[in-house]
Amino acid sequence: MKKAESEPAIRALATQWRDTLPEEKRQHPSFLEFKAWMSKNHYSHYLDFRARMSADYDAELWFDDELSQNWRR
């Protein structure tokens, strides 16, 4: 998987996943829970790309950005 292909997919999946959460969990979504959901639903191949830091690091950045969670950083 190429990083450029993974980013839009992960962003879209993050939004899709968040929309399935109960209202009380939408305010502070968890990247680890999202990652587990990706694995359970056979989307984990989007986390298989080369990155300077790590694929998880970049994916969490996209997750936070997409779900307006950049304040955590």
Phi and psi restraints in degrees (range 20) as a CNS / XPLOR table:
assign (resid 1 and name C) (resid 2 and name N)
       (resid 2 and name CA) (resid 2 and name C) 1.0 -93.5 20.0 2
assign (resid 2 and name N) (resid 2 and name CA)
       (resid 2 and name C) (resid 3 and name N) 1.0 145.2 20.0 2
assign (resid 2 and name C) (resid 3 and name N)
       (resid 3 and name CA) (resid 3 and name C) 1.0 -56.8 20.0 2
assign (resid 3 and name N) (resid 3 and name CA)
       (resid 3 and name C) (resid 4 and name N) 1.0 -41.6 20.0 2
assign (resid 3 and name C) (resid 4 and name N)
       (resid 4 and name CA) (resid 4 and name C) 1.0 -64.3 20.0 2
assign (resid 4 and name N) (resid 4 and name CA)
       (resid 4 and name C) (resid 5 and name N) 1.0 -26.2 20.0 2
assign (resid 4 and name C) (resid 5 and name N)
       (resid 5 and name CA) (resid 5 and name C) 1.0 -82.9 20.0 2
assign (resid 5 and name N) (resid 5 and name CA)
       (resid 5 and name C) (resid 6 and name N) 1.0 -32.0 20.0 2
assign (resid 5 and name C) (resid 6 and name N)
       (resid 6 and name CA) (resid 6 and name C) 1.0 -72.1 20.0 2
assign (resid 6 and name N) (resid 6 and name CA)
       (resid 6 and name C) (resid 7 and name N) 1.0 -39.3 20.0 2
assign (resid 6 and name C) (resid 7 and name N)
       (resid 7 and name CA) (resid 7 and name C) 1.0 -57.1 20.0 2
assign (resid 7 and name N) (resid 7 and name CA)
       (resid 7 and name C) (resid 8 and name N) 1.0 -53.9 20.0 2
assign (resid 7 and name C) (resid 8 and name N)
       (resid 8 and name CA) (resid 8 and name C) 1.0 -64.0 20.0 2
assign (resid 8 and name N) (resid 8 and name CA)
       (resid 8 and name C) (resid 9 and name N) 1.0 -32.8 20.0 2
assign (resid 8 and name C) (resid 9 and name N)
       (resid 9 and name CA) (resid 9 and name C) 1.0 -67.1 20.0 2
assign (resid 9 and name N) (resid 9 and name CA)
       (resid 9 and name C) (resid 10 and name N) 1.0 -45.5 20.0 2
assign (resid 9 and name C) (resid 10 and name N)
       (resid 10 and name CA) (resid 10 and name C) 1.0 -65.3 20.0 2
assign (resid 10 and name N) (resid 10 and name CA)
       (resid 10 and name C) (resid 11 and name N) 1.0 -40.6 20.0 2
assign (resid 10 and name C) (resid 11 and name N)
       (resid 11 and name CA) (resid 11 and name C) 1.0 -61.3 20.0 2
assign (resid 11 and name N) (resid 11 and name CA)
       (resid 11 and name C) (resid 12 and name N) 1.0 -46.2 20.0 2
assign (resid 11 and name C) (resid 12 and name N)
       (resid 12 and name CA) (resid 12 and name C) 1.0 -65.2 20.0 2
assign (resid 12 and name N) (resid 12 and name CA)
       (resid 12 and name C) (resid 13 and name N) 1.0 -41.5 20.0 2
assign (resid 12 and name C) (resid 13 and name N)
       (resid 13 and name CA) (resid 13 and name C) 1.0 -66.4 20.0 2
assign (resid 13 and name N) (resid 13 and name CA)
       (resid 13 and name C) (resid 14 and name N) 1.0 -35.7 20.0 2
assign (resid 13 and name C) (resid 14 and name N)
       (resid 14 and name CA) (resid 14 and name C) 1.0 -60.9 20.0 2
assign (resid 14 and name N) (resid 14 and name CA)
       (resid 14 and name C) (resid 15 and name N) 1.0 -44.7 20.0 2
assign (resid 14 and name C) (resid 15 and name N)
       (resid 15 and name CA) (resid 15 and name C) 1.0 -65.9 20.0 2
assign (resid 15 and name N) (resid 15 and name CA)
       (resid 15 and name C) (resid 16 and name N) 1.0 -43.7 20.0 2
assign (resid 15 and name C) (resid 16 and name N)
       (resid 16 and name CA) (resid 16 and name C) 1.0 -59.8 20.0 2
assign (resid 16 and name N) (resid 16 and name CA)
       (resid 16 and name C) (resid 17 and name N) 1.0 -45.4 20.0 2
assign (resid 16 and name C) (resid 17 and name N)
       (resid 17 and name CA) (resid 17 and name C) 1.0 -63.3 20.0 2
assign (resid 17 and name N) (resid 17 and name CA)
       (resid 17 and name C) (resid 18 and name N) 1.0 -47.4 20.0 2
assign (resid 17 and name C) (resid 18 and name N)
       (resid 18 and name CA) (resid 18 and name C) 1.0 -58.4 20.0 2
assign (resid 18 and name N) (resid 18 and name CA)
       (resid 18 and name C) (resid 19 and name N) 1.0 -37.2 20.0 2
assign (resid 18 and name C) (resid 19 and name N)
       (resid 19 and name CA) (resid 19 and name C) 1.0 -67.6 20.0 2
assign (resid 19 and name N) (resid 19 and name CA)
       (resid 19 and name C) (resid 20 and name N) 1.0 -14.2 20.0 2
assign (resid 19 and name C) (resid 20 and name N)
       (resid 20 and name CA) (resid 20 and name C) 1.0 -91.9 20.0 2
assign (resid 20 and name N) (resid 20 and name CA)
       (resid 20 and name C) (resid 21 and name N) 1.0 -9.4 20.0 2
assign (resid 20 and name C) (resid 21 and name N)
       (resid 21 and name CA) (resid 21 and name C) 1.0 -77.4 20.0 2
assign (resid 21 and name N) (resid 21 and name CA)
       (resid 21 and name C) (resid 22 and name N) 1.0 152.0 20.0 2
assign (resid 21 and name C) (resid 22 and name N)
       (resid 22 and name CA) (resid 22 and name C) 1.0 -62.7 20.0 2
assign (resid 22 and name N) (resid 22 and name CA)
       (resid 22 and name C) (resid 23 and name N) 1.0 151.9 20.0 2
assign (resid 22 and name C) (resid 23 and name N)
       (resid 23 and name CA) (resid 23 and name C) 1.0 -51.4 20.0 2
assign (resid 23 and name N) (resid 23 and name CA)
       (resid 23 and name C) (resid 24 and name N) 1.0 -40.9 20.0 2
assign (resid 23 and name C) (resid 24 and name N)
       (resid 24 and name CA) (resid 24 and name C) 1.0 -68.5 20.0 2
assign (resid 24 and name N) (resid 24 and name CA)
       (resid 24 and name C) (resid 25 and name N) 1.0 -21.1 20.0 2
assign (resid 24 and name C) (resid 25 and name N)
       (resid 25 and name CA) (resid 25 and name C) 1.0 -93.2 20.0 2
assign (resid 25 and name N) (resid 25 and name CA)
       (resid 25 and name C) (resid 26 and name N) 1.0 -11.6 20.0 2
assign (resid 25 and name C) (resid 26 and name N)
       (resid 26 and name CA) (resid 26 and name C) 1.0 -71.5 20.0 2
assign (resid 26 and name N) (resid 26 and name CA)
       (resid 26 and name C) (resid 27 and name N) 1.0 -24.6 20.0 2
assign (resid 26 and name C) (resid 27 and name N)
       (resid 27 and name CA) (resid 27 and name C) 1.0 -70.8 20.0 2
assign (resid 27 and name N) (resid 27 and name CA)
       (resid 27 and name C) (resid 28 and name N) 1.0 -34.6 20.0 2
assign (resid 27 and name C) (resid 28 and name N)
       (resid 28 and name CA) (resid 28 and name C) 1.0 -133.1 20.0 2
assign (resid 28 and name N) (resid 28 and name CA)
       (resid 28 and name C) (resid 29 and name N) 1.0 70.8 20.0 2
assign (resid 28 and name C) (resid 29 and name N)
       (resid 29 and name CA) (resid 29 and name C) 1.0 -66.2 20.0 2
assign (resid 29 and name N) (resid 29 and name CA)
       (resid 29 and name C) (resid 30 and name N) 1.0 146.5 20.0 2
assign (resid 29 and name C) (resid 30 and name N)
       (resid 30 and name CA) (resid 30 and name C) 1.0 -101.7 20.0 2
assign (resid 30 and name N) (resid 30 and name CA)
       (resid 30 and name C) (resid 31 and name N) 1.0 126.1 20.0 2
assign (resid 30 and name C) (resid 31 and name N)
       (resid 31 and name CA) (resid 31 and name C) 1.0 -63.7 20.0 2
assign (resid 31 and name N) (resid 31 and name CA)
       (resid 31 and name C) (resid 32 and name N) 1.0 -38.4 20.0 2
assign (resid 31 and name C) (resid 32 and name N)
       (resid 32 and name CA) (resid 32 and name C) 1.0 -64.1 20.0 2
assign (resid 32 and name N) (resid 32 and name CA)
       (resid 32 and name C) (resid 33 and name N) 1.0 -38.8 20.0 2
assign (resid 32 and name C) (resid 33 and name N)
       (resid 33 and name CA) (resid 33 and name C) 1.0 -67.2 20.0 2
assign (resid 33 and name N) (resid 33 and name CA)
       (resid 33 and name C) (resid 34 and name N) 1.0 -38.7 20.0 2
assign (resid 33 and name C) (resid 34 and name N)
       (resid 34 and name CA) (resid 34 and name C) 1.0 -62.7 20.0 2
assign (resid 34 and name N) (resid 34 and name CA)
       (resid 34 and name C) (resid 35 and name N) 1.0 -43.8 20.0 2
assign (resid 34 and name C) (resid 35 and name N)
       (resid 35 and name CA) (resid 35 and name C) 1.0 -62.8 20.0 2
assign (resid 35 and name N) (resid 35 and name CA)
       (resid 35 and name C) (resid 36 and name N) 1.0 -40.1 20.0 2
assign (resid 35 and name C) (resid 36 and name N)
       (resid 36 and name CA) (resid 36 and name C) 1.0 -64.4 20.0 2
assign (resid 36 and name N) (resid 36 and name CA)
       (resid 36 and name C) (resid 37 and name N) 1.0 -40.3 20.0 2
assign (resid 36 and name C) (resid 37 and name N)
       (resid 37 and name CA) (resid 37 and name C) 1.0 -63.2 20.0 2
assign (resid 37 and name N) (resid 37 and name CA)
       (resid 37 and name C) (resid 38 and name N) 1.0 -42.0 20.0 2
assign (resid 37 and name C) (resid 38 and name N)
       (resid 38 and name CA) (resid 38 and name C) 1.0 -58.9 20.0 2
assign (resid 38 and name N) (resid 38 and name CA)
       (resid 38 and name C) (resid 39 and name N) 1.0 -44.9 20.0 2
assign (resid 38 and name C) (resid 39 and name N)
       (resid 39 and name CA) (resid 39 and name C) 1.0 -63.4 20.0 2
assign (resid 39 and name N) (resid 39 and name CA)
       (resid 39 and name C) (resid 40 and name N) 1.0 -46.2 20.0 2
assign (resid 39 and name C) (resid 40 and name N)
       (resid 40 and name CA) (resid 40 and name C) 1.0 -60.8 20.0 2
assign (resid 40 and name N) (resid 40 and name CA)
       (resid 40 and name C) (resid 41 and name N) 1.0 -33.0 20.0 2
assign (resid 40 and name C) (resid 41 and name N)
       (resid 41 and name CA) (resid 41 and name C) 1.0 -101.7 20.0 2
assign (resid 41 and name N) (resid 41 and name CA)
       (resid 41 and name C) (resid 42 and name N) 1.0 16.4 20.0 2
assign (resid 41 and name C) (resid 42 and name N)
       (resid 42 and name CA) (resid 42 and name C) 1.0 64.0 20.0 2
assign (resid 42 and name N) (resid 42 and name CA)
       (resid 42 and name C) (resid 43 and name N) 1.0 36.9 20.0 2
assign (resid 42 and name C) (resid 43 and name N)
       (resid 43 and name CA) (resid 43 and name C) 1.0 -109.1 20.0 2
assign (resid 43 and name N) (resid 43 and name CA)
       (resid 43 and name C) (resid 44 and name N) 1.0 3.7 20.0 2
assign (resid 43 and name C) (resid 44 and name N)
       (resid 44 and name CA) (resid 44 and name C) 1.0 -65.0 20.0 2
assign (resid 44 and name N) (resid 44 and name CA)
       (resid 44 and name C) (resid 45 and name N) 1.0 -16.6 20.0 2
assign (resid 44 and name C) (resid 45 and name N)
       (resid 45 and name CA) (resid 45 and name C) 1.0 -63.1 20.0 2
assign (resid 45 and name N) (resid 45 and name CA)
       (resid 45 and name C) (resid 46 and name N) 1.0 -20.5 20.0 2
assign (resid 45 and name C) (resid 46 and name N)
       (resid 46 and name CA) (resid 46 and name C) 1.0 -70.3 20.0 2
assign (resid 46 and name N) (resid 46 and name CA)
       (resid 46 and name C) (resid 47 and name N) 1.0 -12.6 20.0 2
assign (resid 46 and name C) (resid 47 and name N)
       (resid 47 and name CA) (resid 47 and name C) 1.0 -97.0 20.0 2
assign (resid 47 and name N) (resid 47 and name CA)
       (resid 47 and name C) (resid 48 and name N) 1.0 10.6 20.0 2
assign (resid 47 and name C) (resid 48 and name N)
       (resid 48 and name CA) (resid 48 and name C) 1.0 -106.7 20.0 2
assign (resid 48 and name N) (resid 48 and name CA)
       (resid 48 and name C) (resid 49 and name N) 1.0 75.4 20.0 2
assign (resid 48 and name C) (resid 49 and name N)
       (resid 49 and name CA) (resid 49 and name C) 1.0 -143.3 20.0 2
assign (resid 49 and name N) (resid 49 and name CA)
       (resid 49 and name C) (resid 50 and name N) 1.0 160.8 20.0 2
assign (resid 49 and name C) (resid 50 and name N)
       (resid 50 and name CA) (resid 50 and name C) 1.0 -82.7 20.0 2
assign (resid 50 and name N) (resid 50 and name CA)
       (resid 50 and name C) (resid 51 and name N) 1.0 139.5 20.0 2
assign (resid 50 and name C) (resid 51 and name N)
       (resid 51 and name CA) (resid 51 and name C) 1.0 -148.2 20.0 2
assign (resid 51 and name N) (resid 51 and name CA)
       (resid 51 and name C) (resid 52 and name N) 1.0 155.3 20.0 2
assign (resid 51 and name C) (resid 52 and name N)
       (resid 52 and name CA) (resid 52 and name C) 1.0 -62.3 20.0 2
assign (resid 52 and name N) (resid 52 and name CA)
       (resid 52 and name C) (resid 53 and name N) 1.0 -50.0 20.0 2
assign (resid 52 and name C) (resid 53 and name N)
       (resid 53 and name CA) (resid 53 and name C) 1.0 -84.8 20.0 2
assign (resid 53 and name N) (resid 53 and name CA)
       (resid 53 and name C) (resid 54 and name N) 1.0 -71.2 20.0 2
assign (resid 53 and name C) (resid 54 and name N)
       (resid 54 and name CA) (resid 54 and name C) 1.0 -170.1 20.0 2
assign (resid 54 and name N) (resid 54 and name CA)
       (resid 54 and name C) (resid 55 and name N) 1.0 159.2 20.0 2
assign (resid 54 and name C) (resid 55 and name N)
       (resid 55 and name CA) (resid 55 and name C) 1.0 -63.4 20.0 2
assign (resid 55 and name N) (resid 55 and name CA)
       (resid 55 and name C) (resid 56 and name N) 1.0 -40.7 20.0 2
assign (resid 55 and name C) (resid 56 and name N)
       (resid 56 and name CA) (resid 56 and name C) 1.0 -61.2 20.0 2
assign (resid 56 and name N) (resid 56 and name CA)
       (resid 56 and name C) (resid 57 and name N) 1.0 -41.1 20.0 2
assign (resid 56 and name C) (resid 57 and name N)
       (resid 57 and name CA) (resid 57 and name C) 1.0 -60.5 20.0 2
assign (resid 57 and name N) (resid 57 and name CA)
       (resid 57 and name C) (resid 58 and name N) 1.0 -50.2 20.0 2
assign (resid 57 and name C) (resid 58 and name N)
       (resid 58 and name CA) (resid 58 and name C) 1.0 -64.1 20.0 2
assign (resid 58 and name N) (resid 58 and name CA)
       (resid 58 and name C) (resid 59 and name N) 1.0 -42.3 20.0 2
assign (resid 58 and name C) (resid 59 and name N)
       (resid 59 and name CA) (resid 59 and name C) 1.0 -62.2 20.0 2
assign (resid 59 and name N) (resid 59 and name CA)
       (resid 59 and name C) (resid 60 and name N) 1.0 -38.8 20.0 2
assign (resid 59 and name C) (resid 60 and name N)
       (resid 60 and name CA) (resid 60 and name C) 1.0 -68.0 20.0 2
assign (resid 60 and name N) (resid 60 and name CA)
       (resid 60 and name C) (resid 61 and name N) 1.0 -35.3 20.0 2
assign (resid 60 and name C) (resid 61 and name N)
       (resid 61 and name CA) (resid 61 and name C) 1.0 -61.2 20.0 2
assign (resid 61 and name N) (resid 61 and name CA)
       (resid 61 and name C) (resid 62 and name N) 1.0 -46.3 20.0 2
assign (resid 61 and name C) (resid 62 and name N)
       (resid 62 and name CA) (resid 62 and name C) 1.0 -64.3 20.0 2
assign (resid 62 and name N) (resid 62 and name CA)
       (resid 62 and name C) (resid 63 and name N) 1.0 -41.2 20.0 2
assign (resid 62 and name C) (resid 63 and name N)
       (resid 63 and name CA) (resid 63 and name C) 1.0 -58.3 20.0 2
assign (resid 63 and name N) (resid 63 and name CA)
       (resid 63 and name C) (resid 64 and name N) 1.0 -51.3 20.0 2
assign (resid 63 and name C) (resid 64 and name N)
       (resid 64 and name CA) (resid 64 and name C) 1.0 -61.8 20.0 2
assign (resid 64 and name N) (resid 64 and name CA)
       (resid 64 and name C) (resid 65 and name N) 1.0 -42.5 20.0 2
assign (resid 64 and name C) (resid 65 and name N)
       (resid 65 and name CA) (resid 65 and name C) 1.0 -65.1 20.0 2
assign (resid 65 and name N) (resid 65 and name CA)
       (resid 65 and name C) (resid 66 and name N) 1.0 -46.4 20.0 2
assign (resid 65 and name C) (resid 66 and name N)
       (resid 66 and name CA) (resid 66 and name C) 1.0 -63.3 20.0 2
assign (resid 66 and name N) (resid 66 and name CA)
       (resid 66 and name C) (resid 67 and name N) 1.0 -37.3 20.0 2
assign (resid 66 and name C) (resid 67 and name N)
       (resid 67 and name CA) (resid 67 and name C) 1.0 -100.7 20.0 2
assign (resid 67 and name N) (resid 67 and name CA)
       (resid 67 and name C) (resid 68 and name N) 1.0 17.7 20.0 2
assign (resid 67 and name C) (resid 68 and name N)
       (resid 68 and name CA) (resid 68 and name C) 1.0 55.8 20.0 2
assign (resid 68 and name N) (resid 68 and name CA)
       (resid 68 and name C) (resid 69 and name N) 1.0 46.7 20.0 2
assign (resid 68 and name C) (resid 69 and name N)
       (resid 69 and name CA) (resid 69 and name C) 1.0 -113.2 20.0 2
assign (resid 69 and name N) (resid 69 and name CA)
       (resid 69 and name C) (resid 70 and name N) 1.0 19.2 20.0 2
assign (resid 69 and name C) (resid 70 and name N)
       (resid 70 and name CA) (resid 70 and name C) 1.0 -63.4 20.0 2
assign (resid 70 and name N) (resid 70 and name CA)
       (resid 70 and name C) (resid 71 and name N) 1.0 -18.7 20.0 2
assign (resid 70 and name C) (resid 71 and name N)
       (resid 71 and name CA) (resid 71 and name C) 1.0 -62.8 20.0 2
assign (resid 71 and name N) (resid 71 and name CA)
       (resid 71 and name C) (resid 72 and name N) 1.0 -19.4 20.0 2
assign (resid 71 and name C) (resid 72 and name N)
       (resid 72 and name CA) (resid 72 and name C) 1.0 -71.7 20.0 2
assign (resid 72 and name N) (resid 72 and name CA)
       (resid 72 and name C) (resid 73 and name N) 1.0 -20.5 20.0 2
